[in-house]
């Protein structure tokens, strides 16, 4: 992996709770809060400055802006929700550019697993654990924060174990 194990270890304790929060609120309310997105960006701004070389830090900030612009365009085209686009932009600087293919593979696997888990829970007795979640009654809409948060968490965990 291109991410350094040290950077991943520094990011993990701050990012992991935010990933769980994003997954939970998207399942419960079908929304990713601005506070969670801003907190994720703030973690990178502070911790990234400590653990990344300055040129890499700057490159990752540019990465965040580029992903935000792409996300806004995709949101305008109806391809994704605004919260999803903002979360992806806030998560983008945590990802080393050399790990993009790996990240996409993690996301694809995680998306399939999250979708299957959500649908199984929705149509079984497991739904009684959280009967008031909005995501149960949204038809074909899926709470992408469940998968997006999981993807960032898994990437950083793998980076902490297998990073350079």
N, C-alpha and C positions, 0 to 999 in steps of 0.2 A: 504494500500500500504506500501511496505517496505521502499521506499525512504522517506527521511524526507522532510516535507513541506519547511523547511528553505533552504535546499540544492536546491530543485527544484526552489524556488523563486530566489535564487542567480544565478542559471544557466540560467534561462529563458531569461532575457534581452540580454544576449550575444549569446545564442544558437538560439533563435527564428529568428533573421535576417539571420543567416547562413542557417537555414532550408528552409526559403523562397528562398534564393539565390540558394541553391542546386536544389530545385524543379524547379525554373525558368530556370536555365541554362540547366538542363537536358531536359526540355520540348523544349527549343529553340535550343540547340546544340547537344542533345543526349550525353552529357558528364558531369561528375562531376569533377570540377577542383581540382587540387592538393592544390591550395591556400585555397579553402574552407575546405578541409579535414584537412589541417595543422592548420587552424584557429580554427576549432572545437576541435582538440586535444589540442591546446594551451589554449583554454578556460578551458578545464578540468584540465590541468596541473597547471594553476594559481588559478582558483576559487576553484577547488577541494581541493587544499592544504589549503585553507582558511576555507572551510565549512565542510570538512570531517575529522574524526579522522584519525591519521596517519596509523594505521593498515588497516582501510577500504580503504584509499587512495592507499596504496600499493597493496591491493587485486584488486582494480579496474584497476590499471595499468597492472597487470598480466592478467586480463580479456581482456584488449585491445590487448595485444600481442597474446594471445591464439586465439582470434577472427580474428586477422590479418592473422595468419598462416592458419587457416581454410578457410578464404576468398581467400587467395592466392591459396590454393589447389583447391577450387571450381572454381576459375577463370582459373586455368590451365586445369581443366576438361571441361571448356566451359559452366559451369552452371550459371555463372554470370559475369558481366563486372568488369574490374579492378577498376573503379571508385566506383561502388557499394560496392565492397569488402572493399575498403579503407574507404569509408564513414561509413559502418557498424562497422568497427574496431574503428574508431574515436568516434563513438556514443556509443559504448559498455560500456565505463567506467561511463557514465551518468546513467546507468540502475542498480538499486539494484538487486542483484542476486535473491532475493525473489520475484521479480516482473516479472521474465522471462515469466511465463505463461500468465500473464496479457498483457505483451508487445507483445507476439505472437498473442493474440486475437485482440489487437489494430491494429497490422500490417495486419492481415488477413482482418479485416473489412475495414481498410484504403486502402488496395490494391484493393479490389473489388470496392470500391467507386471511387478511383482514375482512375482505368481502365475504368469503366463505364463512368465517366465524360469525360475522354480523348476521348473515342470512340464516345460519343454523340457529343462532340464539333467538332471532326474531320469530321463527316458526316452531319453536319448542318451548318447553316449560322454563327454560333459562330466562325467558323474557320477564318472568315474574320477579326476578331479582331487581330489575329497574323498570317497572311498568310504565313510568311516565316519560321515558326518554322520547324526545321528538323524532329521533332517527327511525324509530320503529314504524312510523306512519307517513313516511315521505315517498312512498311508491318506489320508483327506481332510483331516486336520488340516494347517494351514499355519502356518509360523513368522511370525506377524504383526510381530515385531520387525524383520524384514527390510523391511517396508513402513513401519512406524512410524518407525524410525530414518531411513529415506530421506526420509520426508515432512518431518520436522523439519529435516533438513539442507537439503533443497531450499527450504523456506520461508525459512530464514535466509539462504541464498545469494541468493534472489530479493530478500529484504529488503535485503541489502547493496547490491544493484545498483539496485533500483527503489524503495527505501524513501523516505519523506518526509524 
